[in-house]
Amino acid sequence: MPLSAVEPGRYAQLLQAKCARVCALLAPFSPPEPTVYPSQPTGFRMRAEFRIWHEGDELDYVMFRREDPTVPVAIDSFPIACERIQRLMPVLRDKLKHSERLRRKLFQVEFLSTLAGDTLVTLVYHRKLDAAWESAAATLAAELGLSVIGRSRRQKIVIGSNFVRESLTVEGRRFSYVQYEQAFTQPNAGVNTHMLGWACEQGAALDGDLLELYCGNGNFTLPLAHHFDHVIATELSKTSVRAARENLGANGITNVEIIRLSAEEVTQAMGREREFRRLADLPRPLHEFDLRTLFVDPPRAGLDGNTVQMASAFQWIIYISCNPQSLADNLSVLSGTHRITRFALFDQFPYTEHMECGVLLERK
């Protein structure tokens, strides 16, 4: 997204136009009027990454335009980043600029922060990192009061922690999350909180047990667990599974089972096409759970064909989508068995074409 597209004064107008486009796309499936959850016009991103450009003694954060990917554009300010990252950017750049050990062959800088005030910086290099680098990075971390991770080919050096801690309030409950460096997290924490609240509002009206696909670090799992008897949550990423289990323990949630399976493998297990040793840790066989509700928050490609067919057997589907087009593709099949009873739009990515959608589907 070019920074020239960031127009806080026109945010409401831009959001209205984007909502209209998504509603037109999904109109064939007869959704109700959406509930729209706007973002803050600025200061909303909890993640940011920049290439580093070296020019003599100067050092700059840069980005590249799609139409001209060879010409760097220096970034002096980044108003869509959260306040903590905005404050940190010039200070970090100055310290990197004046440290030969830290700046030499530095290729990229990544920021990860939270509403709880925890921040981590990753420095990516085109060289091997040595003891001198580690000493300089330790000094940098202490001066800035954050964790620093150095990465180069086949190297990862952690100064402090390789995660940040987040704290979100949903339905009056406080949930704490560990978010690991380079693992997926929602970039807009304010809108994410709205998404969690909306999903819980839908779950509160349902009963039985919940199957969740793509659970990540337990972002939705933790608050949803309060609305179901049991939750079977699945995720393929080892790092995300580790984080989800840590987050469940830290929040004292005991009615959730985290299973490392892909969506395709879950579909096979639900259809009893294959047996998976990883399911042996469940307190009882998967088919004995009262799985009436499916929760999905898939990647941009949406649900694959087999998973859509599996989903069509559920009484209710809570579907969070980061891509309205793949949602429409999935609804073209699911509309044969389900109808949309709730619809929400979450502006996770202001000033872009992207819109996060939420639909509650009920079996006809």
Short mmCIF file of the C-alpha atoms (twelve columns), coordinates in Angstrom:
data_MODEL
# 
_entry.id   MODEL 
# 
loop_
_atom_site.group_PDB 
_atom_site.id 
_atom_site.type_symbol 
_atom_site.label_atom_id 
_atom_site.label_alt_id 
_atom_site.label_comp_id 
_atom_site.label_asym_id 
_atom_site.label_seq_id 
_atom_site.Cartn_x 
_atom_site.Cartn_y 
_atom_site.Cartn_z 
_atom_site.pdbx_PDB_model_num 
ATOM 1   C CA . MET A 1   0.000   0.000   0.000   1 
ATOM 2   C CA . PRO A 2   1.552   3.349   -1.004  1 
ATOM 3   C CA . LEU A 3   1.566   5.907   1.804   1 
ATOM 4   C CA . SER A 4   -0.034  8.350   -0.614  1 
ATOM 5   C CA . ALA A 5   -3.208  6.262   -0.235  1 
ATOM 6   C CA . VAL A 6   -3.366  7.033   3.494   1 
ATOM 7   C CA . GLU A 7   -5.987  9.786   3.738   1 
ATOM 8   C CA . PRO A 8   -7.360  9.963   7.304   1 
ATOM 9   C CA . GLY A 9   -9.630  12.858  6.360   1 
ATOM 10  C CA . ARG A 10  -11.394 10.655  3.791   1 
ATOM 11  C CA . TYR A 11  -11.398 7.456   5.836   1 
ATOM 12  C CA . ALA A 12  -15.181 7.268   6.320   1 
ATOM 13  C CA . GLN A 13  -15.794 7.846   2.601   1 
ATOM 14  C CA . LEU A 14  -13.223 5.244   1.561   1 
ATOM 15  C CA . LEU A 15  -14.662 2.691   3.998   1 
ATOM 16  C CA . GLN A 16  -18.186 3.266   2.719   1 
ATOM 17  C CA . ALA A 17  -17.071 2.623   -0.871  1 
ATOM 18  C CA . LYS A 18  -15.213 -0.520  0.117   1 
ATOM 19  C CA . CYS A 19  -18.219 -1.860  2.036   1 
ATOM 20  C CA . ALA A 20  -20.424 -1.231  -0.995  1 
ATOM 21  C CA . ARG A 21  -18.089 -3.272  -3.226  1 
ATOM 22  C CA . VAL A 22  -18.066 -6.235  -0.830  1 
ATOM 23  C CA . CYS A 23  -21.834 -6.126  -0.352  1 
ATOM 24  C CA . ALA A 24  -22.328 -6.153  -4.119  1 
ATOM 25  C CA . LEU A 25  -20.028 -9.167  -4.432  1 
ATOM 26  C CA . LEU A 26  -21.931 -11.133 -1.778  1 
ATOM 27  C CA . ALA A 27  -25.436 -9.949  -2.766  1 
ATOM 28  C CA . PRO A 28  -26.248 -13.177 -4.680  1 
ATOM 29  C CA . PHE A 29  -26.190 -15.034 -1.333  1 
ATOM 30  C CA . SER A 30  -28.785 -12.729 0.276   1 
ATOM 31  C CA . PRO A 31  -26.920 -11.725 3.424   1 
ATOM 32  C CA . PRO A 32  -28.602 -9.368  5.901   1 
ATOM 33  C CA . GLU A 33  -27.344 -5.803  6.242   1 
ATOM 34  C CA . PRO A 34  -23.803 -5.961  7.592   1 
ATOM 35  C CA . THR A 35  -22.597 -4.629  10.885  1 
ATOM 36  C CA . VAL A 36  -19.532 -2.557  10.005  1 
ATOM 37  C CA . TYR A 37  -16.553 -2.268  12.331  1 
ATOM 38  C CA . PRO A 38  -14.228 0.573   11.292  1 
ATOM 39  C CA . SER A 39  -10.567 0.876   12.169  1 
ATOM 40  C CA . GLN A 40  -8.743  3.781   13.705  1 
ATOM 41  C CA . PRO A 41  -7.760  5.986   10.744  1 
ATOM 42  C CA . THR A 42  -4.102  5.994   11.896  1 
ATOM 43  C CA . GLY A 43  -1.924  4.141   14.381  1 
ATOM 44  C CA . PHE A 44  -3.592  0.766   13.836  1 
ATOM 45  C CA . ARG A 45  -0.856  -1.596  12.640  1 
ATOM 46  C CA . MET A 46  1.003   -3.685  15.210  1 
ATOM 47  C CA . ARG A 47  3.442   -5.044  12.609  1 
ATOM 48  C CA . ALA A 48  5.684   -3.320  10.095  1 
ATOM 49  C CA . GLU A 49  8.678   -4.276  8.016   1 
ATOM 50  C CA . PHE A 50  11.033  -2.211  5.884   1 
ATOM 51  C CA . ARG A 51  14.011  -2.792  3.646   1 
ATOM 52  C CA . ILE A 52  17.130  -0.912  4.702   1 
ATOM 53  C CA . TRP A 53  18.865  1.267   2.122   1 
ATOM 54  C CA . HIS A 54  22.524  2.214   2.538   1 
ATOM 55  C CA . GLU A 55  23.799  5.346   0.782   1 
ATOM 56  C CA . GLY A 56  27.259  6.377   1.998   1 
ATOM 57  C CA . ASP A 57  26.924  7.204   5.685   1 
ATOM 58  C CA . GLU A 58  23.147  7.446   5.413   1 
ATOM 59  C CA . LEU A 59  20.735  4.669   6.293   1 
ATOM 60  C CA . ASP A 60  17.009  4.713   5.555   1 
ATOM 61  C CA . TYR A 61  13.893  2.630   5.890   1 
ATOM 62  C CA . VAL A 62  12.538  2.141   2.386   1 
ATOM 63  C CA . MET A 63  9.614   0.588   0.549   1 
ATOM 64  C CA . PHE A 64  9.079   -0.050  -3.156  1 
ATOM 65  C CA . ARG A 65  6.138   0.844   -5.374  1 
ATOM 66  C CA . ARG A 66  4.583   -1.990  -7.348  1 
ATOM 67  C CA . GLU A 67  4.758   0.026   -10.546 1 
ATOM 68  C CA . ASP A 68  8.458   0.817   -10.036 1 
ATOM 69  C CA . PRO A 69  9.978   -1.963  -7.881  1 
ATOM 70  C CA . THR A 70  13.595  -0.952  -8.443  1 
ATOM 71  C CA . VAL A 71  13.424  2.568   -6.994  1 
ATOM 72  C CA . PRO A 72  13.476  2.794   -3.168  1 
ATOM 73  C CA . VAL A 73  11.140  5.223   -1.452  1 
ATOM 74  C CA . ALA A 74  12.504  6.496   1.854   1 
ATOM 75  C CA . ILE A 75  10.070  6.246   4.752   1 
ATOM 76  C CA . ASP A 76  10.482  9.067   7.257   1 
ATOM 77  C CA . SER A 77  7.158   8.462   8.988   1 
ATOM 78  C CA . PHE A 78  4.662   5.595   8.996   1 
ATOM 79  C CA . PRO A 79  1.347   6.934   10.311  1 
ATOM 80  C CA . ILE A 80  -0.535  3.634   10.028  1 
ATOM 81  C CA . ALA A 81  1.806   1.964   12.561  1 
ATOM 82  C CA . CYS A 82  0.910   1.944   16.244  1 
ATOM 83  C CA . GLU A 83  2.290   4.763   18.364  1 
ATOM 84  C CA . ARG A 84  5.007   2.578   19.881  1 
ATOM 85  C CA . ILE A 85  6.430   1.653   16.454  1 
ATOM 86  C CA . GLN A 86  6.156   5.241   15.212  1 
ATOM 87  C CA . ARG A 87  8.162   6.509   18.191  1 
ATOM 88  C CA . LEU A 88  10.702  3.726   17.898  1 
ATOM 89  C CA . MET A 89  11.464  4.006   14.172  1 
ATOM 90  C CA . PRO A 90  13.639  7.178   14.160  1 
ATOM 91  C CA . VAL A 91  15.383  6.258   17.405  1 
ATOM 92  C CA . LEU A 92  16.294  2.791   16.145  1 
ATOM 93  C CA . ARG A 93  17.437  4.124   12.780  1 
ATOM 94  C CA . ASP A 94  19.756  6.605   14.486  1 
ATOM 95  C CA . LYS A 95  21.325  3.915   16.666  1 
ATOM 96  C CA . LEU A 96  21.762  1.549   13.721  1 
ATOM 97  C CA . LYS A 97  23.258  4.325   11.619  1 
ATOM 98  C CA . HIS A 98  25.953  5.045   14.192  1 
ATOM 99  C CA . SER A 99  26.890  1.422   14.916  1 
ATOM 100 C CA . GLU A 100 29.138  -0.256  12.353  1 
ATOM 101 C CA . ARG A 101 28.543  -3.625  14.031  1 
ATOM 102 C CA . LEU A 102 24.766  -3.324  13.688  1 
ATOM 103 C CA . ARG A 103 24.471  -1.626  10.302  1 
ATOM 104 C CA . ARG A 104 26.946  -3.656  8.222   1 
ATOM 105 C CA . LYS A 105 25.014  -5.609  5.567   1 
ATOM 106 C CA . LEU A 106 21.735  -4.984  7.389   1 
ATOM 107 C CA . PHE A 107 19.026  -5.841  4.871   1 
ATOM 108 C CA . GLN A 108 15.649  -5.531  6.612   1 
ATOM 109 C CA . VAL A 109 14.031  -4.406  9.869   1 
ATOM 110 C CA . GLU A 110 10.793  -5.890  11.227  1 
ATOM 111 C CA . PHE A 111 8.718   -4.480  14.092  1 
ATOM 112 C CA . LEU A 112 6.186   -6.395  16.183  1 
ATOM 113 C CA . SER A 113 4.276   -4.660  18.970  1 
ATOM 114 C CA . THR A 114 1.122   -5.139  21.065  1 
ATOM 115 C CA . LEU A 115 -1.574  -3.139  22.795  1 
ATOM 116 C CA . ALA A 116 0.001   -4.377  26.014  1 
ATOM 117 C CA . GLY A 117 3.121   -2.356  25.156  1 
ATOM 118 C CA . ASP A 118 5.504   -5.234  24.397  1 
ATOM 119 C CA . THR A 119 7.768   -4.771  21.369  1 
ATOM 120 C CA . LEU A 120 10.263  -6.859  19.428  1 
ATOM 121 C CA . VAL A 121 12.588  -5.863  16.594  1 
ATOM 122 C CA . THR A 122 14.079  -8.297  14.083  1 
ATOM 123 C CA . LEU A 123 17.206  -7.305  12.163  1 
ATOM 124 C CA . VAL A 124 17.867  -9.322  8.999   1 
ATOM 125 C CA . TYR A 125 21.386  -9.477  7.529   1 
ATOM 126 C CA . HIS A 126 23.320  -10.649 4.494   1 
ATOM 127 C CA . ARG A 127 26.243  -11.782 6.617   1 
ATOM 128 C CA . LYS A 128 27.095  -14.124 9.452   1 
ATOM 129 C CA . LEU A 129 26.434  -12.651 12.889  1 
ATOM 130 C CA . ASP A 130 29.286  -12.889 15.385  1 
ATOM 131 C CA . ALA A 131 29.988  -12.198 19.052  1 
ATOM 132 C CA . ALA A 132 30.648  -8.514  18.324  1 
ATOM 133 C CA . TRP A 133 27.200  -8.198  16.745  1 
ATOM 134 C CA . GLU A 134 25.593  -9.971  19.699  1 
ATOM 135 C CA . SER A 135 27.273  -7.606  22.172  1 
ATOM 136 C CA . ALA A 136 26.114  -4.535  20.226  1 
ATOM 137 C CA . ALA A 137 22.599  -5.956  19.901  1 
ATOM 138 C CA . ALA A 138 22.422  -6.614  23.643  1 
ATOM 139 C CA . THR A 139 23.343  -2.986  24.308  1 
ATOM 140 C CA . LEU A 140 20.704  -1.837  21.796  1 
ATOM 141 C CA . ALA A 141 18.018  -3.988  23.429  1 
ATOM 142 C CA . ALA A 142 18.850  -2.629  26.880  1 
ATOM 143 C CA . GLU A 143 18.844  0.995   25.705  1 
ATOM 144 C CA . LEU A 144 15.507  0.669   23.917  1 
ATOM 145 C CA . GLY A 145 13.828  -1.626  26.451  1 
ATOM 146 C CA . LEU A 146 12.808  -4.335  23.997  1 
ATOM 147 C CA . SER A 147 13.837  -7.692  22.543  1 
ATOM 148 C CA . VAL A 148 16.092  -7.911  19.495  1 
ATOM 149 C CA . ILE A 149 16.403  -10.854 17.136  1 
ATOM 150 C CA . GLY A 150 19.181  -11.136 14.584  1 
ATOM 151 C CA . ARG A 151 18.631  -13.276 11.515  1 
ATOM 152 C CA . SER A 152 20.880  -14.296 8.678   1 
ATOM 153 C CA . ARG A 153 21.145  -17.433 6.609   1 
ATOM 154 C CA . ARG A 154 20.850  -20.426 8.981   1 
ATOM 155 C CA . GLN A 155 21.252  -18.121 11.987  1 
ATOM 156 C CA . LYS A 156 18.898  -16.770 14.611  1 
ATOM 157 C CA . ILE A 157 20.179  -14.973 17.696  1 
ATOM 158 C CA . VAL A 158 17.656  -13.873 20.322  1 
ATOM 159 C CA . ILE A 159 18.387  -11.022 22.726  1 
ATOM 160 C CA . GLY A 160 15.564  -11.129 25.268  1 
ATOM 161 C CA . SER A 161 12.521  -13.057 24.012  1 
ATOM 162 C CA . ASN A 162 11.436  -14.409 20.642  1 
ATOM 163 C CA . PHE A 163 7.845   -13.394 21.351  1 
ATOM 164 C CA . VAL A 164 5.723   -10.500 22.550  1 
ATOM 165 C CA . ARG A 165 2.833   -10.612 24.994  1 
ATOM 166 C CA . GLU A 166 -0.582  -9.259  24.086  1 
ATOM 167 C CA . SER A 167 -3.605  -8.623  26.308  1 
ATOM 168 C CA . LEU A 168 -7.109  -8.230  24.862  1 
ATOM 169 C CA . THR A 169 -10.475 -7.705  26.550  1 
ATOM 170 C CA . VAL A 170 -13.440 -9.570  25.038  1 
ATOM 171 C CA . GLU A 171 -16.895 -9.624  26.631  1 
ATOM 172 C CA . GLY A 172 -15.411 -8.195  29.818  1 
ATOM 173 C CA . ARG A 173 -12.818 -10.970 30.096  1 
ATOM 174 C CA . ARG A 174 -9.096  -10.318 29.830  1 
ATOM 175 C CA . PHE A 175 -7.122  -12.732 27.634  1 
ATOM 176 C CA . SER A 176 -3.342  -12.885 27.433  1 
ATOM 177 C CA . TYR A 177 -1.535  -14.137 24.333  1 
ATOM 178 C CA . VAL A 178 2.010   -15.067 23.445  1 
ATOM 179 C CA . GLN A 179 2.784   -14.001 19.861  1 
ATOM 180 C CA . TYR A 180 5.955   -15.518 18.420  1 
ATOM 181 C CA . GLU A 181 8.205   -13.647 16.024  1 
ATOM 182 C CA . GLN A 182 7.448   -14.438 12.360  1 
ATOM 183 C CA . ALA A 183 4.302   -16.402 13.273  1 
ATOM 184 C CA . PHE A 184 0.963   -15.125 12.017  1 
ATOM 185 C CA . THR A 185 -0.876  -12.578 14.162  1 
ATOM 186 C CA . GLN A 186 -3.679  -10.182 13.288  1 
ATOM 187 C CA . PRO A 187 -1.996  -6.884  12.281  1 
ATOM 188 C CA . ASN A 188 -4.791  -4.563  13.447  1 
ATOM 189 C CA . ALA A 189 -5.310  -5.309  17.144  1 
ATOM 190 C CA . GLY A 190 -8.216  -2.912  17.587  1 
ATOM 191 C CA . VAL A 191 -10.229 -4.449  14.762  1 
ATOM 192 C CA . ASN A 192 -9.154  -7.911  15.900  1 
ATOM 193 C CA . THR A 193 -10.830 -7.219  19.237  1 
ATOM 194 C CA . HIS A 194 -14.058 -6.372  17.372  1 
ATOM 195 C CA . MET A 195 -13.742 -9.620  15.403  1 
ATOM 196 C CA . LEU A 196 -13.351 -11.630 18.590  1 
ATOM 197 C CA . GLY A 197 -16.375 -9.950  20.147  1 
ATOM 198 C CA . TRP A 198 -18.517 -10.560 17.055  1 
ATOM 199 C CA . ALA A 199 -17.512 -14.240 16.871  1 
ATOM 200 C CA . CYS A 200 -18.353 -14.698 20.551  1 
ATOM 201 C CA . GLU A 201 -21.715 -12.990 20.050  1 
ATOM 202 C CA . GLN A 202 -22.541 -15.620 17.432  1 
ATOM 203 C CA . GLY A 203 -21.185 -18.498 19.513  1 
ATOM 204 C CA . ALA A 204 -23.177 -17.452 22.586  1 
ATOM 205 C CA . ALA A 205 -26.427 -18.346 20.809  1 
ATOM 206 C CA . LEU A 206 -25.251 -21.836 19.817  1 
ATOM 207 C CA . ASP A 207 -24.727 -25.070 21.754  1 
ATOM 208 C CA . GLY A 208 -22.867 -28.367 21.624  1 
ATOM 209 C CA . ASP A 209 -19.178 -28.666 20.770  1 
ATOM 210 C CA . LEU A 210 -17.049 -26.591 18.390  1 
ATOM 211 C CA . LEU A 211 -14.572 -27.641 15.719  1 
ATOM 212 C CA . GLU A 212 -12.128 -24.887 14.762  1 
ATOM 213 C CA . LEU A 213 -9.826  -25.007 11.739  1 
ATOM 214 C CA . TYR A 214 -6.758  -22.764 11.327  1 
ATOM 215 C CA . CYS A 215 -6.706  -21.830 15.023  1 
ATOM 216 C CA . GLY A 216 -3.257  -20.184 14.889  1 
ATOM 217 C CA . ASN A 217 -2.078  -19.114 18.328  1 
ATOM 218 C CA . GLY A 218 -5.592  -19.458 19.740  1 
ATOM 219 C CA . ASN A 219 -6.674  -15.924 18.846  1 
ATOM 220 C CA . PHE A 220 -10.355 -16.901 18.511  1 
ATOM 221 C CA . THR A 221 -10.094 -20.166 20.443  1 
ATOM 222 C CA . LEU A 222 -9.623  -18.611 23.859  1 
ATOM 223 C CA . PRO A 223 -12.734 -16.389 23.972  1 
ATOM 224 C CA . LEU A 224 -14.908 -18.852 22.005  1 
ATOM 225 C CA . ALA A 225 -14.151 -21.628 24.492  1 
ATOM 226 C CA . HIS A 226 -16.439 -19.920 27.023  1 
ATOM 227 C CA . HIS A 227 -19.459 -20.554 24.756  1 
ATOM 228 C CA . PHE A 228 -19.077 -24.266 23.985  1 
ATOM 229 C CA . ASP A 229 -18.895 -27.473 26.008  1 
ATOM 230 C CA . HIS A 230 -15.750 -28.662 24.240  1 
ATOM 231 C CA . VAL A 231 -13.555 -27.221 21.500  1 
ATOM 232 C CA . ILE A 232 -11.403 -29.217 19.086  1 
ATOM 233 C CA . ALA A 233 -8.999  -26.699 17.551  1 
ATOM 234 C CA . THR A 234 -6.633  -27.632 14.729  1 
ATOM 235 C CA . GLU A 235 -3.580  -25.945 13.251  1 
ATOM 236 C CA . LEU A 236 -0.675  -27.155 11.100  1 
ATOM 237 C CA . SER A 237 2.091   -24.719 12.097  1 
ATOM 238 C CA . LYS A 238 4.235   -26.125 14.913  1 
ATOM 239 C CA . THR A 239 5.019   -22.647 16.239  1 
ATOM 240 C CA . SER A 240 1.347   -21.674 16.316  1 
ATOM 241 C CA . VAL A 241 0.350   -24.943 18.017  1 
ATOM 242 C CA . ARG A 242 2.982   -24.307 20.670  1 
ATOM 243 C CA . ALA A 243 1.709   -20.758 21.214  1 
ATOM 244 C CA . ALA A 244 -1.924  -21.901 21.365  1 
ATOM 245 C CA . ARG A 245 -1.166  -24.479 24.042  1 
ATOM 246 C CA . GLU A 246 0.803   -21.934 26.058  1 
ATOM 247 C CA . ASN A 247 -2.024  -19.423 25.744  1 
ATOM 248 C CA . LEU A 248 -4.654  -21.926 26.872  1 
ATOM 249 C CA . GLY A 249 -2.582  -22.772 29.946  1 
ATOM 250 C CA . ALA A 250 -1.863  -19.141 30.786  1 
ATOM 251 C CA . ASN A 251 -5.593  -18.327 30.643  1 
ATOM 252 C CA . GLY A 252 -6.727  -21.376 32.605  1 
ATOM 253 C CA . ILE A 253 -8.879  -22.750 29.770  1 
ATOM 254 C CA . THR A 254 -9.367  -26.502 30.105  1 
ATOM 255 C CA . ASN A 255 -12.128 -27.452 27.639  1 
ATOM 256 C CA . VAL A 256 -9.994  -27.126 24.478  1 
ATOM 257 C CA . GLU A 257 -7.977  -29.792 22.688  1 
ATOM 258 C CA . ILE A 258 -5.323  -28.517 20.257  1 
ATOM 259 C CA . ILE A 259 -4.509  -30.992 17.484  1 
ATOM 260 C CA . ARG A 260 -1.792  -30.465 14.871  1 
ATOM 261 C CA . LEU A 261 -3.658  -31.270 11.666  1 
ATOM 262 C CA . SER A 262 -4.226  -29.486 8.370   1 
ATOM 263 C CA . ALA A 263 -7.749  -28.695 7.208   1 
ATOM 264 C CA . GLU A 264 -7.452  -31.459 4.621   1 
ATOM 265 C CA . GLU A 265 -6.463  -33.970 7.308   1 
ATOM 266 C CA . VAL A 266 -9.361  -32.885 9.519   1 
ATOM 267 C CA . THR A 267 -11.698 -33.504 6.611   1 
ATOM 268 C CA . GLN A 268 -10.272 -36.996 6.205   1 
ATOM 269 C CA . ALA A 269 -10.588 -37.675 9.938   1 
ATOM 270 C CA . MET A 270 -14.180 -36.424 10.049  1 
ATOM 271 C CA . GLY A 271 -15.070 -38.717 7.153   1 
ATOM 272 C CA . ARG A 272 -13.184 -41.605 8.826   1 
ATOM 273 C CA . GLU A 273 -11.096 -41.973 5.692   1 
ATOM 274 C CA . ARG A 274 -7.839  -42.021 7.683   1 
ATOM 275 C CA . GLU A 275 -6.764  -42.531 11.266  1 
ATOM 276 C CA . PHE A 276 -4.290  -40.082 12.742  1 
ATOM 277 C CA . ARG A 277 -2.068  -40.900 15.709  1 
ATOM 278 C CA . ARG A 278 -2.270  -37.242 16.724  1 
ATOM 279 C CA . LEU A 279 -5.966  -37.761 17.518  1 
ATOM 280 C CA . ALA A 280 -5.130  -40.455 20.061  1 
ATOM 281 C CA . ASP A 281 -4.653  -37.765 22.730  1 
ATOM 282 C CA . LEU A 282 -8.323  -36.784 22.578  1 
ATOM 283 C CA . PRO A 283 -10.340 -37.891 25.619  1 
ATOM 284 C CA . ARG A 284 -12.653 -39.766 23.237  1 
ATOM 285 C CA . PRO A 285 -12.834 -40.430 19.485  1 
ATOM 286 C CA . LEU A 286 -13.473 -37.412 17.306  1 
ATOM 287 C CA . HIS A 287 -16.799 -38.724 16.027  1 
ATOM 288 C CA . GLU A 288 -18.147 -38.973 19.576  1 
ATOM 289 C CA . PHE A 289 -17.989 -35.209 20.160  1 
ATOM 290 C CA . ASP A 290 -21.220 -33.251 19.636  1 
ATOM 291 C CA . LEU A 291 -19.702 -31.123 16.873  1 
ATOM 292 C CA . ARG A 292 -22.566 -28.923 15.692  1 
ATOM 293 C CA . THR A 293 -20.599 -25.734 15.003  1 
ATOM 294 C CA . LEU A 294 -17.610 -25.151 12.738  1 
ATOM 295 C CA . PHE A 295 -15.415 -22.065 13.058  1 
ATOM 296 C CA . VAL A 296 -13.024 -21.215 10.230  1 
ATOM 297 C CA . ASP A 297 -10.630 -18.351 9.588   1 
ATOM 298 C CA . PRO A 298 -8.825  -19.666 6.497   1 
ATOM 299 C CA . PRO A 299 -5.975  -18.143 4.481   1 
ATOM 300 C CA . ARG A 300 -6.730  -15.959 1.462   1 
ATOM 301 C CA . ALA A 301 -7.413  -18.963 -0.769  1 
ATOM 302 C CA . GLY A 302 -10.410 -19.876 1.402   1 
ATOM 303 C CA . LEU A 303 -11.587 -23.448 2.022   1 
ATOM 304 C CA . ASP A 304 -10.607 -26.177 -0.421  1 
ATOM 305 C CA . GLY A 305 -13.364 -28.157 -2.097  1 
ATOM 306 C CA . ASN A 306 -13.214 -31.162 0.239   1 
ATOM 307 C CA . THR A 307 -13.296 -28.959 3.334   1 
ATOM 308 C CA . VAL A 308 -16.315 -27.093 1.966   1 
ATOM 309 C CA . GLN A 309 -18.116 -30.398 1.544   1 
ATOM 310 C CA . MET A 310 -17.226 -31.387 5.106   1 
ATOM 311 C CA . ALA A 311 -18.398 -27.980 6.376   1 
ATOM 312 C CA . SER A 312 -21.790 -28.395 4.711   1 
ATOM 313 C CA . ALA A 313 -22.704 -31.091 7.254   1 
ATOM 314 C CA . PHE A 314 -22.506 -28.715 10.254  1 
ATOM 315 C CA . GLN A 315 -25.561 -27.054 11.745  1 
ATOM 316 C CA . TRP A 316 -23.752 -23.725 12.063  1 
ATOM 317 C CA . ILE A 317 -20.629 -22.270 10.467  1 
ATOM 318 C CA . ILE A 318 -18.939 -19.135 11.772  1 
ATOM 319 C CA . TYR A 319 -16.764 -18.040 8.859   1 
ATOM 320 C CA . ILE A 320 -14.178 -15.253 9.145   1 
ATOM 321 C CA . SER A 321 -12.683 -14.393 5.764   1 
ATOM 322 C CA . CYS A 322 -9.763  -12.172 4.794   1 
ATOM 323 C CA . ASN A 323 -10.713 -12.435 1.107   1 
ATOM 324 C CA . PRO A 324 -14.297 -11.654 0.022   1 
ATOM 325 C CA . GLN A 325 -13.731 -13.319 -3.358  1 
ATOM 326 C CA . SER A 326 -12.736 -16.703 -1.893  1 
ATOM 327 C CA . LEU A 327 -15.616 -16.340 0.588   1 
ATOM 328 C CA . ALA A 328 -17.973 -15.837 -2.351  1 
ATOM 329 C CA . ASP A 329 -16.507 -18.908 -4.038  1 
ATOM 330 C CA . ASN A 330 -17.136 -20.997 -0.916  1 
ATOM 331 C CA . LEU A 331 -20.635 -19.557 -0.463  1 
ATOM 332 C CA . SER A 332 -21.542 -20.598 -3.995  1 
ATOM 333 C CA . VAL A 333 -21.387 -24.168 -2.645  1 
ATOM 334 C CA . LEU A 334 -22.457 -23.651 0.965   1 
ATOM 335 C CA . SER A 335 -25.530 -21.657 -0.041  1 
ATOM 336 C CA . GLY A 336 -27.008 -24.926 -1.228  1 
ATOM 337 C CA . THR A 337 -27.183 -26.182 2.360   1 
ATOM 338 C CA . HIS A 338 -26.952 -23.020 4.502   1 
ATOM 339 C CA . ARG A 339 -28.282 -19.472 4.682   1 
ATOM 340 C CA . ILE A 340 -26.488 -16.406 6.012   1 
ATOM 341 C CA . THR A 341 -28.118 -15.149 9.207   1 
ATOM 342 C CA . ARG A 342 -25.450 -12.668 10.369  1 
ATOM 343 C CA . PHE A 343 -23.007 -10.559 8.373   1 
ATOM 344 C CA . ALA A 344 -20.189 -8.264  9.492   1 
ATOM 345 C CA . LEU A 345 -17.426 -6.266  7.819   1 
ATOM 346 C CA . PHE A 346 -14.170 -5.530  9.650   1 
ATOM 347 C CA . ASP A 347 -11.793 -2.943  8.187   1 
ATOM 348 C CA . GLN A 348 -8.590  -4.727  9.158   1 
ATOM 349 C CA . PHE A 349 -6.623  -3.047  6.346   1 
ATOM 350 C CA . PRO A 350 -7.686  0.601   5.841   1 
ATOM 351 C CA . TYR A 351 -6.743  2.354   2.585   1 
ATOM 352 C CA . THR A 352 -6.492  -0.966  0.712   1 
ATOM 353 C CA . GLU A 353 -8.961  -3.096  -1.233  1 
ATOM 354 C CA . HIS A 354 -8.822  -5.785  1.462   1 
ATOM 355 C CA . MET A 355 -11.797 -6.317  3.757   1 
ATOM 356 C CA . GLU A 356 -12.291 -8.894  6.489   1 
ATOM 357 C CA . CYS A 357 -15.767 -10.454 6.491   1 
ATOM 358 C CA . GLY A 358 -17.722 -12.463 9.042   1 
ATOM 359 C CA . VAL A 359 -20.772 -14.575 8.267   1 
ATOM 360 C CA . LEU A 360 -22.838 -16.913 10.413  1 
ATOM 361 C CA . LEU A 361 -24.293 -19.711 8.300   1 
ATOM 362 C CA . GLU A 362 -27.199 -21.814 9.530   1 
ATOM 363 C CA . ARG A 363 -28.222 -25.070 7.918   1 
ATOM 364 C CA . LYS A 364 -31.508 -24.821 6.012   1 
# 
